């Protein structure tokens, strides 16, 4: 719907509640991280989305089975983010995180 400014505080609140009521490494917290990252990605705020996707992946890989669809979906979202950053000429805004840099090299080919 394009109401990003209205949605952002709601996503942030959801993340805060899950971090405090559940645990920082709970799968539902990872879901909120993924959702907020997706919002930032939609807004073109790649530098803010990237660490959220990375944190969500770290949580999910620690608490779920290796081939769980949530993990794959979050990886796909991170790849999409990096692809969009490449297309928009925004790769300089991304972090030097090894995972990000490996995906940048892979997708730039």
GIFENGI-V820228 format. One record per backbone hydrogen bond with DSSP energy under -0.5 kcal/mol. CO is the residue of the C=O (numbers start at 1). NH is the residue of the N-H. Records with the same first field share a line. If there is no record, write none. Layout:
# GIFENGI-V820228
CO: NH, NH
This chain:
# GIFENGI-V820228
2: 4
3: 7
4: 8
5: 9
6: 10
7: 11
8: 12
9: 13
10: 14
11: 15
12: 16
13: 17
14: 18
15: 19
16: 20
17: 21
18: 22
23: 26
26: 29, 30
27: 31
28: 32
29: 33
30: 34
31: 35
32: 36
33: 37
34: 38
35: 39
36: 40
37: 41
38: 42
39: 43
40: 45
41: 44
44: 46
45: 48, 49
46: 50
47: 51
48: 52
49: 53
50: 54
51: 55
52: 56
53: 57
54: 58
55: 59
56: 60
57: 61
58: 62
59: 62, 63
60: 64
65: 68
68: 71, 72
69: 73
70: 74
71: 75
72: 76
73: 77
74: 78
75: 79
76: 80
77: 81
78: 82
79: 83
80: 84
81: 85
82: 86
83: 87
84: 88
85: 90, 91
86: 89
90: 93
91: 94
97: 101
98: 102
99: 103
100: 104
101: 105
102: 106
103: 107
104: 108
105: 109
106: 109
